[in-house]
């Protein structure tokens, strides 16, 4: 038993820290999902490892208790939208890290069109502009359940509502205006007396 004020580490670090292929994959995921650091990827990977481990154990056993545990595991993954409704226990073994990253609040906000980019979605969540059923949620890593997805929107009274972001935003670059030139150009430095 550990100290009650110190939470346990919720992720496993990579076994080999300097693997170029893994680093490239992680950098792509960070860019795609607007993550803060690689620790968030490692948390998702650890979740997937645990789901797979439980599925392998349950596939190897057959009893009334394991049948109930199979339904619980599948029900959990279906409720969170990680697996489709028609999934079987064997489908748990095919899960990827991206399946979990797609269900984060930050990603769902971006996919719903409430923010232009994934990074902006993270800022909106952290700064308290996003609510779920009119309750403020400020954790971008919150896993959104399927039934909660419809209740995601802007927090009432948020300053972001005034921006009126369209449904499917497409970012356009504003045109740069050239400064007006003065008709009189002769002024340079002043002469000292």
C-alpha positions as a Markdown table, in Angstrom:
| # | Residue | x | y | z |
|---|---|---|---|---|
| 1 | Unk | 0.0 | 0.0 | 0.0 |
| 2 | Unk | 1.3 | 3.4 | -1.0 |
| 3 | Unk | 0.9 | 6.8 | 0.5 |
| 4 | Unk | -2.7 | 8.0 | 0.2 |
| 5 | Unk | -1.7 | 11.4 | -1.1 |
| 6 | Unk | 0.6 | 10.1 | -3.8 |
| 7 | Unk | -1.3 | 8.4 | -6.7 |
| 8 | Unk | 0.1 | 5.4 | -8.5 |
| 9 | Unk | 1.7 | 5.8 | -11.9 |
| 10 | Unk | -1.0 | 5.1 | -14.5 |
| 11 | Unk | 1.2 | 4.3 | -17.4 |
| 12 | Unk | 4.2 | 2.1 | -18.3 |
| 13 | Unk | 7.2 | 3.7 | -20.0 |
| 14 | Unk | 8.7 | 2.1 | -23.1 |
| 15 | Unk | 11.2 | -0.6 | -22.5 |
| 16 | Unk | 13.7 | 0.9 | -24.9 |
| 17 | Unk | 13.8 | 4.7 | -24.7 |
| 18 | Unk | 15.6 | 5.5 | -28.0 |
| 19 | Unk | 13.7 | 3.5 | -30.7 |
| 20 | Unk | 13.4 | 5.7 | -33.8 |
| 21 | Unk | 10.3 | 4.1 | -35.2 |
| 22 | Unk | 8.4 | 4.3 | -31.9 |
| 23 | Unk | 9.4 | 8.0 | -31.5 |
| 24 | Unk | 8.2 | 8.8 | -35.0 |
| 25 | Unk | 4.8 | 7.1 | -34.4 |
| 26 | Unk | 4.4 | 8.9 | -31.1 |
| 27 | Unk | 5.2 | 12.3 | -32.7 |
| 28 | Unk | 2.6 | 11.6 | -35.4 |
| 29 | Unk | 0.0 | 10.8 | -32.7 |
| 30 | Unk | 0.9 | 13.9 | -30.7 |
| 31 | Unk | 0.4 | 16.1 | -33.8 |
| 32 | Unk | -2.8 | 14.4 | -34.9 |
| 33 | Unk | -4.6 | 14.4 | -31.5 |
| 34 | Unk | -3.0 | 17.6 | -30.1 |
| 35 | Unk | -1.5 | 15.9 | -27.0 |
| 36 | Unk | 0.6 | 17.7 | -24.5 |
| 37 | Unk | 3.3 | 15.1 | -24.1 |
| 38 | Unk | 4.1 | 11.4 | -24.7 |
| 39 | Unk | 2.9 | 10.5 | -21.3 |
| 40 | Unk | -0.7 | 10.7 | -22.6 |
| 41 | Unk | 0.1 | 8.2 | -25.3 |
| 42 | Unk | 1.7 | 5.9 | -22.8 |
| 43 | Unk | -1.5 | 6.0 | -20.6 |
| 44 | Unk | -3.6 | 5.0 | -23.6 |
| 45 | Unk | -1.2 | 2.2 | -24.5 |
| 46 | Unk | -1.2 | 0.9 | -20.9 |
| 47 | Unk | -5.1 | 0.9 | -20.9 |
| 48 | Unk | -5.0 | -1.2 | -24.2 |
| 49 | Unk | -2.5 | -3.6 | -22.7 |
| 50 | Unk | -4.7 | -4.2 | -19.7 |
| 51 | Unk | -7.8 | -4.7 | -21.8 |
| 52 | Unk | -5.9 | -7.2 | -24.0 |
| 53 | Unk | -4.5 | -9.1 | -21.0 |
| 54 | Unk | -7.9 | -9.4 | -19.5 |
| 55 | Unk | -9.4 | -10.6 | -22.8 |
| 56 | Unk | -6.7 | -13.3 | -23.2 |
| 57 | Unk | -7.3 | -14.6 | -19.7 |
| 58 | Unk | -11.0 | -14.7 | -20.3 |
| 59 | Unk | -10.7 | -16.4 | -23.6 |
| 60 | Unk | -8.6 | -19.2 | -22.0 |
| 61 | Unk | -11.1 | -19.9 | -19.3 |
| 62 | Unk | -14.7 | -21.2 | -19.5 |
| 63 | Unk | -17.1 | -21.0 | -16.6 |
| 64 | Unk | -20.1 | -19.1 | -15.4 |
| 65 | Unk | -18.0 | -16.5 | -13.7 |
| 66 | Unk | -15.8 | -15.9 | -16.8 |
| 67 | Unk | -18.9 | -15.5 | -19.0 |
| 68 | Unk | -20.1 | -12.8 | -16.7 |
| 69 | Unk | -16.7 | -11.1 | -16.7 |
| 70 | Unk | -16.6 | -11.3 | -20.5 |
| 71 | Unk | -19.9 | -9.4 | -20.7 |
| 72 | Unk | -18.7 | -6.8 | -18.2 |
| 73 | Unk | -15.5 | -6.2 | -20.2 |
| 74 | Unk | -17.4 | -6.0 | -23.5 |
| 75 | Unk | -20.1 | -3.8 | -22.0 |
| 76 | Unk | -17.4 | -1.4 | -20.6 |
| 77 | Unk | -15.7 | -1.0 | -24.0 |
| 78 | Unk | -19.0 | -0.7 | -25.9 |
| 79 | Unk | -20.3 | 1.9 | -23.4 |
| 80 | Unk | -17.2 | 4.0 | -24.0 |
| 81 | Unk | -17.4 | 3.7 | -27.7 |
| 82 | Unk | -14.0 | 2.0 | -28.0 |
| 83 | Unk | -15.7 | -1.1 | -29.6 |
| 84 | Unk | -18.8 | -1.2 | -31.8 |
| 85 | Unk | -22.1 | -2.8 | -30.6 |
| 86 | Unk | -21.6 | -6.0 | -32.5 |
| 87 | Unk | -18.1 | -6.7 | -31.1 |
| 88 | Unk | -16.9 | -10.0 | -29.7 |
| 89 | Unk | -14.2 | -10.7 | -27.1 |
| 90 | Unk | -11.7 | -11.5 | -29.9 |
| 91 | Unk | -12.0 | -7.9 | -31.2 |
| 92 | Unk | -10.4 | -6.7 | -27.9 |
| 93 | Unk | -7.1 | -8.2 | -29.0 |
| 94 | Unk | -7.2 | -5.9 | -32.2 |
| 95 | Unk | -7.5 | -2.6 | -30.3 |
| 96 | Unk | -5.0 | 0.1 | -30.9 |
| 97 | Unk | -3.9 | 3.2 | -29.0 |
| 98 | Unk | -5.8 | 5.4 | -31.4 |
| 99 | Unk | -9.1 | 3.7 | -30.4 |
| 100 | Unk | -8.7 | 5.2 | -26.9 |
| 101 | Unk | -7.3 | 8.5 | -28.1 |
| 102 | Unk | -10.4 | 9.0 | -30.3 |
| 103 | Unk | -12.6 | 8.9 | -27.2 |
| 104 | Unk | -10.8 | 11.7 | -25.3 |
| 105 | Unk | -12.9 | 14.8 | -24.6 |
| 106 | Unk | -10.3 | 16.9 | -26.5 |
| 107 | Unk | -10.7 | 14.8 | -29.6 |
| 108 | Unk | -14.5 | 14.7 | -29.5 |
| 109 | Unk | -14.7 | 18.5 | -29.1 |
| 110 | Unk | -12.5 | 18.9 | -32.2 |
| 111 | Unk | -14.5 | 16.3 | -34.2 |
| 112 | Unk | -17.8 | 18.0 | -33.3 |
| 113 | Unk | -16.5 | 21.2 | -34.8 |
| 114 | Unk | -16.4 | 23.2 | -31.6 |
| 115 | Unk | -12.7 | 24.1 | -32.2 |
| 116 | Unk | -10.6 | 24.6 | -35.3 |
| 117 | Unk | -7.8 | 22.3 | -34.3 |
| 118 | Unk | -7.1 | 19.6 | -31.7 |
| 119 | Unk | -4.7 | 22.0 | -29.8 |
| 120 | Unk | -7.4 | 24.7 | -29.7 |
| 121 | Unk | -9.9 | 22.1 | -28.4 |
| 122 | Unk | -7.4 | 21.3 | -25.6 |
| 123 | Unk | -7.2 | 25.0 | -24.7 |
| 124 | Unk | -11.0 | 25.3 | -24.7 |
| 125 | Unk | -11.4 | 22.3 | -22.3 |
| 126 | Unk | -8.6 | 23.4 | -19.9 |
| 127 | Unk | -9.9 | 27.0 | -19.8 |
| 128 | Unk | -13.4 | 25.9 | -18.9 |
| 129 | Unk | -15.2 | 26.8 | -22.2 |
| 130 | Unk | -16.6 | 23.2 | -22.7 |
| 131 | Unk | -19.4 | 21.6 | -20.8 |
| 132 | Unk | -21.1 | 18.3 | -20.7 |
| 133 | Unk | -24.8 | 18.5 | -19.9 |
| 134 | Unk | -24.1 | 22.1 | -18.7 |
| 135 | Unk | -21.5 | 20.9 | -16.3 |
| 136 | Unk | -18.0 | 22.3 | -16.8 |
| 137 | Unk | -15.4 | 19.6 | -17.6 |
| 138 | Unk | -11.8 | 20.8 | -17.7 |
| 139 | Unk | -9.9 | 17.6 | -18.2 |
| 140 | Unk | -8.9 | 17.0 | -21.9 |
| 141 | Unk | -8.1 | 13.3 | -21.2 |
| 142 | Unk | -11.6 | 12.6 | -19.9 |
| 143 | Unk | -13.0 | 9.5 | -21.8 |
| 144 | Unk | -16.4 | 10.3 | -23.2 |
| 145 | Unk | -19.1 | 7.7 | -23.1 |
| 146 | Unk | -21.3 | 7.2 | -26.1 |
| 147 | Unk | -24.4 | 8.6 | -24.4 |
| 148 | Unk | -22.5 | 11.7 | -23.1 |
| 149 | Unk | -21.3 | 12.7 | -26.6 |
| 150 | Unk | -24.6 | 14.5 | -27.5 |
| 151 | Unk | -24.4 | 16.7 | -24.4 |
| 152 | Unk | -21.0 | 18.2 | -25.2 |
| 153 | Unk | -21.1 | 21.9 | -26.1 |
| 154 | Unk | -20.0 | 25.3 | -24.9 |
| 155 | Unk | -20.4 | 26.3 | -21.3 |
| 156 | Unk | -23.2 | 28.8 | -20.9 |
| 157 | Unk | -21.8 | 32.3 | -20.5 |
| 158 | Unk | -18.4 | 31.3 | -22.1 |
| 159 | Unk | -16.6 | 34.0 | -24.1 |
| 160 | Unk | -16.1 | 31.5 | -26.9 |
| 161 | Unk | -19.8 | 31.5 | -27.7 |
| 162 | Unk | -19.4 | 35.1 | -28.9 |
| 163 | Unk | -17.0 | 34.0 | -31.5 |
| 164 | Unk | -19.8 | 32.0 | -33.2 |
| 165 | Unk | -17.6 | 29.3 | -34.7 |
| 166 | Unk | -19.5 | 27.7 | -37.7 |
| 167 | Unk | -20.5 | 24.0 | -37.7 |
| 168 | Unk | -17.7 | 22.8 | -40.0 |
| 169 | Unk | -15.0 | 25.3 | -39.6 |
| 170 | Unk | -12.4 | 25.8 | -42.4 |
| 171 | Unk | -9.6 | 28.1 | -41.4 |
| 172 | Unk | -8.9 | 30.8 | -43.9 |
| 173 | Unk | -5.8 | 32.9 | -43.7 |
| 174 | Unk | -6.6 | 36.6 | -43.4 |
| 175 | Unk | -5.2 | 38.9 | -46.1 |
| 176 | Unk | -2.4 | 41.1 | -45.0 |
| 177 | Unk | -3.0 | 44.8 | -45.4 |
| 178 | Unk | -0.1 | 46.9 | -46.6 |
| 179 | Unk | 0.6 | 50.0 | -44.6 |
| 180 | Unk | -0.2 | 53.3 | -46.3 |
| 181 | Unk | 2.7 | 55.3 | -47.5 |
| 182 | Unk | 3.0 | 58.9 | -46.6 |
| 183 | Unk | 3.0 | 61.4 | -49.4 |
| 184 | Unk | 6.0 | 63.2 | -47.8 |
| 185 | Unk | 9.0 | 60.9 | -47.6 |
| 186 | Unk | 11.8 | 63.4 | -47.0 |
| 187 | Unk | 11.9 | 63.2 | -43.2 |
| 188 | Unk | 14.7 | 61.2 | -42.0 |
| 189 | Unk | 16.6 | 61.6 | -38.8 |
| 190 | Unk | 16.6 | 65.0 | -37.1 |
| 191 | Unk | 19.7 | 67.0 | -37.2 |
| 192 | Unk | 21.2 | 67.9 | -33.9 |
| 193 | Unk | 21.9 | 71.5 | -33.1 |
